[in-house]
């Protein structure tokens, strides 16, 4: 079948959204082309390192499923928030580093 459409994975779509936000934010802050390109390149590597996909499967008695699902959902929410915080902190450091590198040229 040669006419199969390939759609970008969720990771690719997520990166494109983040890339757009970073790029627009740096443009709004009047960042130079060097800083923007450097930060985007480095943050793509960081984003890739932070990708964690794990499938979990288990069996448990029916009476525990609701509580277990609730606890797992809360854990996933906290994990996502923590990962976002780490990525944002890294973004700030990469911007500072790129600005410093550029100023020393």
N, C-alpha and C positions, 0 to 999 in steps of 0.2 A: 504494500500500500504506500504509494509515493505521496499521497495527498493528506497525510496525517499532520495536523497542526500541533506544534509543540508550544506549550505555554511555559513561561518562566516559573521556576519553583518559588515557593513562599520566601525562601531565603533571598533569592534574587529580587523579588518584588519588595521585600523589606529593605534591602540595601538601597534600591533605587529611591525609595521614599526618604530614607535617612540621608542619602547623598544629596537629594534636592533640598532638604531642610538645612543641611550644613552649608551647601553652596549659597543658598539664598541669604542665610544668616551672615556669612562671611562677606558677601557682596554688600549687604546692608551696612556692615561695619567698615566698609571701604578697605577690605583686605586686598592685598596685591594678588596678582595672578600666581606668583610663586607660592605665597602662603596658602592660597586656596587649593592649588594643585597638590602641594606637599601634604597638607592636612587630609585631603580626600584620599590620596594614595595610602597614607599610613592608617587612616581609619578603616579603609577597606580591609586591610590585613587584620586589624584588631577585631572588626566585625566578624570576619571569617573564623578567627580563633574563638570567639564567644558563641558560635553556633553549637548547640548541643541538642541533638535529637535522639531520644531514647524511648523505645517502646517497652512498656511494662505490661505484663499480663499476670494475673493471679486469680485464684479462686478463694472466695470467702463466703461464709454463711450469709444468707439473704438478710438476716436481721442486722448485719454490720455494714452492708453495702452503702446505705445512705450516709452514715457517719464517715465511712472511709472516703467516699466520693467528695464529701464536704471538706474533709481534711486535706485531701489531695488538691482540690481546687484552691484552697487557701494557700497551700504550699506553693503551687504554681504561680499564683498571683504575687506572692512575696519574692519568689525567685526571679520573676520577670522585673519587678520593681528594683531589686538589688542589681540585676544585670544592667538595667537602664542607667542606674546611678553610676555604676562602674564605667560604662561607656561614656557617659557625660563627663565624668572626671578625667578620663583619658583624653577626650576631645579637648578639654580646656588645656591640658598639658601639651598636647600636640600643637595647638595654636600658639601657645607661648614659645615652644621650642622653634617652630617655623619662623616666628617673628624674630627671635634671637638670632637664628642662623642667617636670616636675610639681613639683619642689621650689621652682621660681621663680614658681609661680602664687600 
